[in-house]
Amino acid sequence: MPSWWLSLRKVGVGDKSSSAGLDRLRIRPVGASFSPVLGPYYLDMNDVIPLVESGFHGPLDGSGVPLIAVGGGEHVYSPMVIAQYALALHGECLRLGHGLHEKKFANQIEAMVNLVEREGEWRGFFRHRWDNVKYRQVRAPWVSALSQGSAISALLRGYQLWRDERLLEEASAMFRAMARPIRAGGVRTIDRCGHLWFEEYPMDPPSHVLNGFIFSLWGVLDFARTTGDRQAWQWWREGIDTLKAHLREFDCGFWSLYDLRYRELASLHYHTNIHTPQLEATYGITGEAIFRDYAARWRRFSGSWRCHWLWWLGLRVGAYKRGWRFD
């Protein structure tokens, strides 16, 4: 998840950068039927709307599409921000009916269509044309499975809302682009155990960021549910197998880890409001007990002052190490 998401956090013990945002993402269980009608997103993103519209991440353009600051006073369109904002607006469309939120949603969908590569070898990809702030080895232009998956989820909901075949075609191109491996500048990789990953950040060796992988998998699932595509269903099953096999590696005994390359402790926001609800939602989708059990375990971590103290101490050690590790 990119650094702008660090603003969407719950104010918590020892978290000096916690200042605004989500209290908790609420779960929308889907169940085992995997209906082709997508409905609301797997997490209730409603709290994203006031945060984005407040200009917290950057200004809105003339069409109400958010921009983000990437350094040096430059503002750019972030496919991830736009897609998450679109998913939140879509939820409000379904809840409140057609109206202002639908118009805003349509503007975000149009922006994503305009931002995606339309032809050439990068067709179907969003190419981020700025250097990543957190990981200095991720240089422009780069692609992200998180942006791909979230945009697929948003576009397919637009397709089902308006039956605009153009949106299905764009989502199809984005899905097909996810087959491109990391070594060729894409987002897909197979680990030494033969497990499939979709990477939020294109690195070698891969970082295996937990939340980015899950959001990208949900995009794959939405494409499978909408189209019945065999490749999508296969990737979904393989991705769930990957999560089941490696989830324990994201558990350090008192907190969850953001990634497996640097083994960075998740922020208070990520642990409580992203990781844990993602596992709860994935349990609601799959019925796999491992996701329920780890979600419950991580919620216990969130409520333990001992775990908070260990997390606080670990962050300070990690910040010291990052002075040279991310160079």
PABADREN-870163 format. One record per residue (C-alpha): residue number from 1; residue in one letter; chain; x, y, z. Coordinates in nm, 4 decimals, always signed. Each point is the difference from the previous one (the first is absolute). Layout:
<atoms>
ATOM  resi  resn  chain         x         y         z
ATOM   NUM     A      A         X         Y         Z
...
</atoms>
This chain:
<atoms>
ATOM  resi  resn  chain         x         y         z
ATOM     1     M      A   +0.0000   +0.0000   +0.0000
ATOM     2     P      A   +0.1473   +0.3414   -0.0914
ATOM     3     S      A   +0.0997   +0.2562   +0.2602
ATOM     4     W      A   -0.3106   +0.2165   -0.0471
ATOM     5     W      A   -0.2007   -0.2762   +0.1690
ATOM     6     L      A   +0.1952   +0.0655   +0.3181
ATOM     7     S      A   -0.2309   +0.2955   +0.0533
ATOM     8     L      A   -0.3038   -0.2298   +0.0253
ATOM     9     R      A   +0.0742   -0.1212   +0.3472
ATOM    10     K      A   -0.1590   -0.0174   +0.3385
ATOM    11     V      A   +0.1699   +0.2151   +0.2624
ATOM    12     G      A   +0.1786   -0.2432   +0.2276
ATOM    13     V      A   +0.2571   -0.0552   +0.2696
ATOM    14     G      A   +0.3465   +0.1122   -0.1003
ATOM    15     D      A   -0.0944   +0.0657   -0.3641
ATOM    16     K      A   +0.1152   +0.3582   -0.0494
ATOM    17     S      A   -0.1095   +0.0139   -0.3632
ATOM    18     S      A   -0.3549   -0.1159   +0.0787
ATOM    19     S      A   -0.2162   +0.3020   -0.0594
ATOM    20     A      A   -0.3061   -0.0701   -0.2098
ATOM    21     G      A   -0.2083   -0.2501   -0.1834
ATOM    22     L      A   -0.1670   -0.3320   +0.0302
ATOM    23     D      A   -0.1130   -0.1324   +0.3347
ATOM    24     R      A   -0.0431   -0.3475   -0.1419
ATOM    25     L      A   -0.0809   -0.1409   -0.3410
ATOM    26     R      A   -0.3199   -0.2000   +0.0322
ATOM    27     I      A   -0.0367   -0.3449   -0.1495
ATOM    28     R      A   -0.2411   -0.1056   -0.2708
ATOM    29     P      A   -0.0073   -0.3831   -0.0057
ATOM    30     V      A   -0.0677   -0.1537   -0.3399
ATOM    31     G      A   -0.0310   -0.3692   +0.0837
ATOM    32     A      A   +0.0774   -0.3001   -0.2141
ATOM    33     S      A   -0.2446   +0.0639   -0.2842
ATOM    34     F      A   +0.2237   +0.2505   -0.1848
ATOM    35     S      A   -0.2927   +0.1647   -0.1706
ATOM    36     P      A   +0.0830   +0.1749   -0.3292
ATOM    37     V      A   -0.1743   +0.3092   +0.1410
ATOM    38     L      A   +0.2803   +0.1796   +0.1815
ATOM    39     G      A   -0.1944   +0.2355   +0.2249
ATOM    40     P      A   +0.1874   +0.2064   +0.2606
ATOM    41     Y      A   +0.3749   -0.0440   +0.0432
ATOM    42     Y      A   +0.1303   -0.2544   +0.2484
ATOM    43     L      A   +0.0861   +0.2768   +0.2467
ATOM    44     D      A   -0.2162   +0.3021   +0.0687
ATOM    45     M      A   +0.2186   +0.2875   -0.1218
ATOM    46     N      A   -0.2465   +0.2757   +0.0828
ATOM    47     D      A   +0.2400   +0.1908   +0.2259
ATOM    48     V      A   +0.2316   +0.0506   -0.2968
ATOM    49     I      A   -0.2470   +0.2485   -0.1516
ATOM    50     P      A   +0.0250   +0.2878   +0.2501
ATOM    51     L      A   +0.3761   -0.0454   +0.0318
ATOM    52     V      A   +0.0614   +0.0221   -0.3748
ATOM    53     E      A   -0.2472   +0.2844   -0.0456
ATOM    54     S      A   +0.1618   +0.1984   +0.2810
ATOM    55     G      A   +0.3122   +0.0258   -0.2162
ATOM    56     F      A   +0.2052   -0.1912   +0.2533
ATOM    57     H      A   +0.2090   -0.1756   -0.2666
ATOM    58     G      A   -0.0088   +0.2829   -0.2504
ATOM    59     P      A   -0.2434   +0.2135   -0.1965
ATOM    60     L      A   -0.2879   -0.1231   -0.2130
ATOM    61     D      A   +0.0069   +0.0895   -0.3677
ATOM    62     G      A   -0.2872   +0.1701   -0.1800
ATOM    63     S      A   -0.1830   -0.3327   -0.0329
ATOM    64     G      A   +0.0407   -0.0898   +0.3655
ATOM    65     V      A   +0.2791   -0.2510   -0.0612
ATOM    66     P      A   +0.2623   -0.0010   +0.2781
ATOM    67     L      A   +0.3677   +0.0684   -0.0458
ATOM    68     I      A   +0.2802   -0.0801   +0.2409
ATOM    69     A      A   +0.3245   +0.1769   +0.0858
ATOM    70     V      A   +0.3154   -0.1925   -0.0947
ATOM    71     G      A   +0.2672   +0.2473   +0.1034
ATOM    72     G      A   +0.1341   +0.3259   -0.1299
ATOM    73     G      A   -0.3477   +0.1496   -0.0022
ATOM    74     E      A   -0.1100   -0.2256   -0.2874
ATOM    75     H      A   -0.3512   -0.1463   -0.0006
ATOM    76     V      A   -0.0849   -0.3096   -0.2037
ATOM    77     Y      A   -0.2887   -0.2385   -0.0532
ATOM    78     S      A   +0.0377   -0.3197   +0.2015
ATOM    79     P      A   -0.1997   -0.2927   -0.1424
ATOM    80     M      A   -0.0106   -0.1539   +0.3465
ATOM    81     V      A   -0.1504   +0.3086   +0.1640
ATOM    82     I      A   -0.2525   +0.0438   -0.2792
ATOM    83     A      A   -0.1010   -0.3671   +0.0050
ATOM    84     Q      A   -0.0507   -0.0109   +0.3763
ATOM    85     Y      A   -0.1984   +0.3240   -0.0130
ATOM    86     A      A   -0.2087   -0.1471   -0.2826
ATOM    87     L      A   -0.0744   -0.3147   +0.2014
ATOM    88     A      A   -0.1145   +0.2126   +0.2919
ATOM    89     L      A   -0.2246   +0.2080   -0.2277
ATOM    90     H      A   -0.1443   -0.3146   -0.1561
ATOM    91     G      A   -0.0998   -0.1237   +0.3434
ATOM    92     E      A   -0.1841   +0.3260   +0.0601
ATOM    93     C      A   -0.1727   -0.0293   -0.3389
ATOM    94     L      A   -0.1414   -0.3357   +0.1018
ATOM    95     R      A   -0.0955   +0.1212   +0.3440
ATOM    96     L      A   -0.1549   +0.3355   -0.0897
ATOM    97     G      A   -0.1074   -0.0516   -0.3599
ATOM    98     H      A   +0.1026   +0.1826   -0.3153
ATOM    99     G      A   +0.0964   +0.3630   +0.0364
ATOM   100     L      A   +0.3039   +0.2057   +0.0942
ATOM   101     H      A   +0.2083   -0.2987   +0.1075
ATOM   102     E      A   -0.0632   -0.1722   -0.3322
ATOM   103     K      A   +0.1247   +0.3043   -0.1903
ATOM   104     K      A   +0.3121   +0.0106   +0.2160
ATOM   105     F      A   +0.0474   -0.3730   -0.0502
ATOM   106     A      A   -0.0313   +0.0415   -0.3773
ATOM   107     N      A   +0.2699   +0.2695   +0.0048
ATOM   108     Q      A   +0.2420   -0.2329   +0.1799
ATOM   109     I      A   -0.0709   -0.2807   -0.2447
ATOM   110     E      A   +0.0636   +0.2299   -0.2968
ATOM   111     A      A   +0.3256   +0.1187   +0.1571
ATOM   112     M      A   +0.1251   -0.3570   +0.0400
ATOM   113     V      A   -0.0872   -0.0825   -0.3599
ATOM   114     N      A   +0.1974   +0.3045   -0.1107
ATOM   115     L      A   +0.3027   -0.0897   +0.2157
ATOM   116     V      A   +0.0438   -0.3625   -0.1090
ATOM   117     E      A   +0.2324   -0.0838   -0.2888
ATOM   118     R      A   -0.2188   -0.0595   -0.3060
ATOM   119     E      A   +0.2454   -0.1563   -0.2443
ATOM   120     G      A   +0.3495   -0.1412   -0.0344
ATOM   121     E      A   +0.1807   -0.2474   +0.2224
ATOM   122     W      A   -0.1289   +0.1664   +0.3185
ATOM   123     R      A   -0.3663   -0.0116   -0.1002
ATOM   124     G      A   -0.2204   -0.0493   +0.3046
ATOM   125     F      A   +0.2524   +0.1355   +0.2494
ATOM   126     F      A   +0.0004   +0.3156   +0.2059
ATOM   127     R      A   +0.3579   +0.1269   -0.0199
ATOM   128     H      A   +0.0891   +0.2104   +0.3021
ATOM   129     R      A   +0.2137   +0.2797   -0.1402
ATOM   130     W      A   +0.1680   +0.1051   +0.3214
ATOM   131     D      A   +0.2622   -0.1610   +0.2220
ATOM   132     N      A   -0.1353   -0.1803   +0.3020
ATOM   133     V      A   +0.0635   +0.1965   +0.3166
ATOM   134     K      A   +0.0345   -0.2943   +0.2380
ATOM   135     Y      A   +0.1983   -0.2450   -0.2122
ATOM   136     R      A   +0.2701   +0.1872   -0.1854
ATOM   137     Q      A   +0.0776   -0.2891   -0.2331
ATOM   138     V      A   -0.3519   +0.0271   -0.1453
ATOM   139     R      A   +0.0552   +0.2550   -0.2745
ATOM   140     A      A   -0.2341   +0.1509   -0.2553
ATOM   141     P      A   -0.1714   -0.1364   -0.1918
ATOM   142     W      A   -0.1188   -0.2886   +0.2151
ATOM   143     V      A   -0.3141   -0.2099   +0.0296
ATOM   144     S      A   -0.1878   -0.1369   +0.2998
ATOM   145     A      A   -0.2321   -0.2957   +0.0514
ATOM   146     L      A   -0.1810   +0.2037   +0.2635
ATOM   147     S      A   -0.0963   +0.2647   -0.2550
ATOM   148     Q      A   -0.0942   -0.2678   -0.2541
ATOM   149     G      A   -0.2187   -0.1999   +0.2369
ATOM   150     S      A   -0.1786   +0.2975   +0.1555
ATOM   151     A      A   -0.0707   +0.1535   -0.3408
ATOM   152     I      A   -0.1361   -0.3306   -0.1326
ATOM   153     S      A   -0.2359   -0.0171   +0.2977
ATOM   154     A      A   -0.1195   +0.3570   -0.0609
ATOM   155     L      A   -0.0357   -0.0294   -0.3779
ATOM   156     L      A   -0.1969   -0.3229   +0.0209
ATOM   157     R      A   -0.2425   +0.1589   +0.2431
ATOM   158     G      A   -0.0397   +0.2857   -0.2472
ATOM   159     Y      A   -0.0602   -0.2526   -0.2766
ATOM   160     Q      A   -0.2718   -0.1723   +0.1995
ATOM   161     L      A   -0.1588   +0.3304   +0.0988
ATOM   162     W      A   -0.0236   +0.1421   -0.3540
ATOM   163     R      A   +0.0610   -0.3041   -0.2258
ATOM   164     D      A   +0.2695   +0.1924   -0.1817
ATOM   165     E      A   +0.1954   -0.2650   -0.1940
ATOM   166     R      A   +0.2958   +0.2347   -0.0292
ATOM   167     L      A   +0.0615   -0.0348   +0.3753
ATOM   168     L      A   +0.0002   -0.3790   -0.0222
ATOM   169     E      A   +0.2535   +0.0212   -0.2825
ATOM   170     E      A   +0.2256   +0.2292   +0.2045
ATOM   171     A      A   -0.0249   -0.2259   +0.3069
ATOM   172     S      A   +0.0834   -0.2986   -0.2210
ATOM   173     A      A   +0.3137   +0.1726   -0.1294
ATOM   174     M      A   +0.1038   +0.0851   +0.3572
ATOM   175     F      A   -0.0532   -0.3585   +0.1083
ATOM   176     R      A   +0.1994   -0.1407   -0.2923
ATOM   177     A      A   +0.2833   +0.2425   +0.0783
ATOM   178     M      A   +0.0372   -0.1604   +0.3437
ATOM   179     A      A   +0.1478   -0.3090   -0.1685
ATOM   180     R      A   +0.3209   +0.1942   -0.0732
ATOM   181     P      A   +0.2733   -0.1242   +0.2369
ATOM   182     I      A   +0.2091   +0.2188   +0.2275
ATOM   183     R      A   +0.3170   -0.0809   -0.1970
ATOM   184     A      A   -0.1626   +0.1595   -0.3069
ATOM   185     G      A   -0.1156   +0.3068   +0.1915
ATOM   186     G      A   -0.3407   -0.1384   +0.0989
ATOM   187     V      A   -0.1663   -0.0991   +0.3255
ATOM   188     R      A   -0.0158   -0.3822   +0.0095
ATOM   189     T      A   +0.2535   -0.2299   +0.1607
ATOM   190     I      A   +0.0307   -0.3603   +0.1148
ATOM   191     D      A   +0.1950   -0.0623   +0.3211
ATOM   192     R      A   +0.2383   -0.2875   +0.0697
ATOM   193     C      A   -0.2911   -0.2051   +0.1360
ATOM   194     G      A   -0.1884   +0.0389   -0.3276
ATOM   195     H      A   -0.2518   +0.2440   +0.1484
ATOM   196     L      A   -0.1532   +0.2816   -0.2047
ATOM   197     W      A   +0.0368   +0.3646   +0.1101
ATOM   198     F      A   -0.1132   +0.3307   -0.1463
ATOM   199     E      A   +0.2372   +0.2735   +0.1113
ATOM   200     E      A   -0.0925   +0.3487   +0.1107
ATOM   201     Y      A   +0.3579   +0.1178   -0.0622
ATOM   202     P      A   +0.2186   -0.1420   -0.2830
ATOM   203     M      A   +0.3163   -0.1116   +0.1825
ATOM   204     D      A   +0.2587   -0.2732   -0.0262
ATOM   205     P      A   -0.0147   -0.1843   +0.2320
ATOM   206     P      A   -0.3747   +0.0591   +0.0392
ATOM   207     S      A   -0.1346   +0.1792   +0.3066
ATOM   208     H      A   -0.3279   -0.1957   +0.0394
ATOM   209     V      A   -0.2034   +0.2829   +0.1530
ATOM   210     L      A   -0.2995   -0.1574   +0.1721
ATOM   211     N      A   -0.2751   +0.2574   -0.0487
ATOM   212     G      A   +0.0962   +0.0690   -0.3616
ATOM   213     F      A   -0.0132   -0.3705   -0.0825
ATOM   214     I      A   -0.3455   -0.0397   +0.1536
ATOM   215     F      A   -0.1431   +0.3065   -0.1760
ATOM   216     S      A   +0.1404   -0.1266   -0.3300
ATOM   217     L      A   -0.1493   -0.3459   +0.0620
ATOM   218     W      A   -0.3404   +0.1572   +0.0555
ATOM   219     G      A   +0.0303   +0.1589   -0.3436
ATOM   220     V      A   +0.0759   -0.3443   -0.1452
ATOM   221     L      A   -0.3015   -0.1416   +0.1832
ATOM   222     D      A   -0.2268   +0.2754   -0.1326
ATOM   223     F      A   +0.1136   -0.0739   -0.3549
ATOM   224     A      A   -0.0625   -0.3720   +0.0535
ATOM   225     R      A   -0.3451   +0.0632   +0.1455
ATOM   226     T      A   -0.0991   +0.2373   -0.2786
ATOM   227     T      A   +0.1349   -0.1917   -0.2993
ATOM   228     G      A   +0.0471   -0.3589   +0.1160
ATOM   229     D      A   +0.3533   +0.0175   -0.1425
ATOM   230     R      A   +0.1891   -0.3247   +0.0683
ATOM   231     Q      A   +0.3365   +0.1726   +0.0444
ATOM   232     A      A   -0.1516   +0.2363   +0.2550
ATOM   233     W      A   -0.1514   -0.2846   +0.2013
ATOM   234     Q      A   +0.3311   -0.1851   -0.0106
ATOM   235     W      A   +0.1935   +0.3067   +0.1201
ATOM   236     W      A   -0.2561   +0.0572   +0.2749
ATOM   237     R      A   +0.0379   -0.3568   +0.1296
ATOM   238     E      A   +0.3787   +0.0154   -0.0261
ATOM   239     G      A   +0.0059   +0.3370   +0.1758
ATOM   240     I      A   -0.2066   -0.1313   +0.2900
ATOM   241     D      A   +0.2369   -0.2980   +0.0237
ATOM   242     T      A   +0.2897   +0.2472   +0.0156
ATOM   243     L      A   -0.1642   +0.1916   +0.2843
ATOM   244     K      A   -0.0725   -0.3187   +0.1929
ATOM   245     A      A   +0.3586   -0.1210   -0.0408
ATOM   246     H      A   +0.1723   +0.3266   +0.0936
ATOM   247     L      A   -0.2363   +0.1782   +0.2385
ATOM   248     R      A   +0.1927   -0.1230   +0.3032
ATOM   249     E      A   +0.3093   +0.1790   -0.1356
ATOM   250     F      A   -0.1813   +0.3334   +0.0361
ATOM   251     D      A   -0.0494   -0.0694   +0.3733
ATOM   252     C      A   +0.2968   +0.0996   +0.2173
ATOM   253     G      A   -0.1572   -0.1149   +0.3254
ATOM   254     F      A   -0.1343   +0.3344   +0.1155
ATOM   255     W      A   -0.0940   +0.1856   -0.3238
ATOM   256     S      A   -0.0447   -0.0410   -0.3734
ATOM   257     L      A   +0.2699   +0.0748   -0.2553
ATOM   258     Y      A   -0.0473   +0.2308   -0.2952
ATOM   259     D      A   +0.2167   -0.2091   -0.2349
ATOM   260     L      A   +0.2248   -0.3052   -0.0090
ATOM   261     R      A   +0.3118   +0.1511   -0.1582
ATOM   262     Y      A   +0.0781   +0.2629   +0.2621
ATOM   263     R      A   -0.2302   -0.1488   +0.2651
ATOM   264     E      A   -0.1151   +0.3483   +0.0902
ATOM   265     L      A   -0.2482   +0.0231   +0.2850
ATOM   266     A      A   -0.3378   +0.1201   -0.1237
ATOM   267     S      A   -0.1075   +0.3403   +0.1252
ATOM   268     L      A   -0.2769   +0.0123   +0.2582
ATOM   269     H      A   -0.2437   +0.0959   -0.2753
ATOM   270     Y      A   +0.1059   -0.2760   -0.2361
ATOM   271     H      A   -0.0065   -0.2678   +0.2668
ATOM   272     T      A   -0.3366   +0.0959   +0.1496
ATOM   273     N      A   -0.1908   +0.1546   -0.2902
ATOM   274     I      A   +0.1411   -0.1714   -0.3098
ATOM   275     H      A   +0.1635   -0.3362   +0.0729
ATOM   276     T      A   -0.2482   -0.1301   +0.2538
ATOM   277     P      A   -0.3164   +0.1023   -0.1898
ATOM   278     Q      A   +0.1493   -0.1383   -0.3215
ATOM   279     L      A   +0.0416   -0.3393   +0.1646
ATOM   280     E      A   -0.3504   +0.0166   +0.1452
ATOM   281     A      A   -0.1393   +0.0841   -0.3422
ATOM   282     T      A   +0.2031   -0.2753   -0.1657
ATOM   283     Y      A   -0.1407   -0.2446   +0.2544
ATOM   284     G      A   -0.3474   +0.1265   -0.0906
ATOM   285     I      A   +0.0752   -0.0658   -0.3679
ATOM   286     T      A   +0.1719   -0.3383   +0.0302
ATOM   287     G      A   -0.1172   -0.1509   +0.3291
ATOM   288     E      A   +0.3637   -0.1024   +0.0650
ATOM   289     A      A   +0.0507   -0.0120   +0.3776
ATOM   290     I      A   +0.3644   +0.1107   -0.0190
ATOM   291     F      A   -0.1059   +0.3528   -0.0946
ATOM   292     R      A   -0.2523   +0.0171   +0.2835
ATOM   293     D      A   +0.2548   -0.1285   +0.2514
ATOM   294     Y      A   +0.2794   +0.2399   -0.0968
ATOM   295     A      A   -0.2440   +0.2920   -0.0104
ATOM   296     A      A   -0.1106   -0.0815   +0.3556
ATOM   297     R      A   +0.3629   -0.0361   +0.1098
ATOM   298     W      A   +0.0973   +0.3343   -0.1505
ATOM   299     R      A   -0.2992   +0.1702   +0.1606
ATOM   300     R      A   +0.1257   -0.1304   +0.3341
ATOM   301     F      A   +0.3377   +0.1559   -0.0786
ATOM   302     S      A   -0.1759   +0.3322   -0.0632
ATOM   303     G      A   -0.1579   -0.0135   +0.3450
ATOM   304     S      A   +0.3172   -0.0913   +0.1898
ATOM   305     W      A   +0.2136   +0.2721   +0.1588
ATOM   306     R      A   +0.2948   -0.2416   +0.0009
ATOM   307     C      A   -0.0333   -0.0454   -0.3760
ATOM   308     H      A   -0.0321   +0.3751   -0.0477
ATOM   309     W      A   +0.3207   +0.0545   +0.1964
ATOM   310     L      A   +0.1881   -0.2617   -0.2021
ATOM   311     W      A   -0.1358   +0.1533   -0.3207
ATOM   312     W      A   +0.1112   +0.3496   +0.1082
ATOM   313     L      A   +0.3478   -0.1272   +0.0849
ATOM   314     G      A   +0.0218   -0.1937   -0.3264
ATOM   315     L      A   -0.0934   +0.3060   -0.2045
ATOM   316     R      A   +0.2841   +0.1994   +0.1555
ATOM   317     V      A   +0.2516   -0.2735   -0.0791
ATOM   318     G      A   -0.1410   -0.0297   -0.3529
ATOM   319     A      A   +0.0219   +0.3751   -0.0586
ATOM   320     Y      A   +0.3671   -0.0082   +0.0960
ATOM   321     K      A   +0.0721   -0.2863   -0.2400
ATOM   322     R      A   -0.1904   +0.1620   -0.2876
ATOM   323     G      A   +0.2629   +0.2714   -0.0124
ATOM   324     W      A   +0.2111   -0.2340   -0.2134
ATOM   325     R      A   -0.2238   -0.2951   -0.0822
ATOM   326     F      A   -0.2257   +0.1762   -0.2513
ATOM   327     D      A   +0.2809   +0.1733   -0.1856
</atoms>
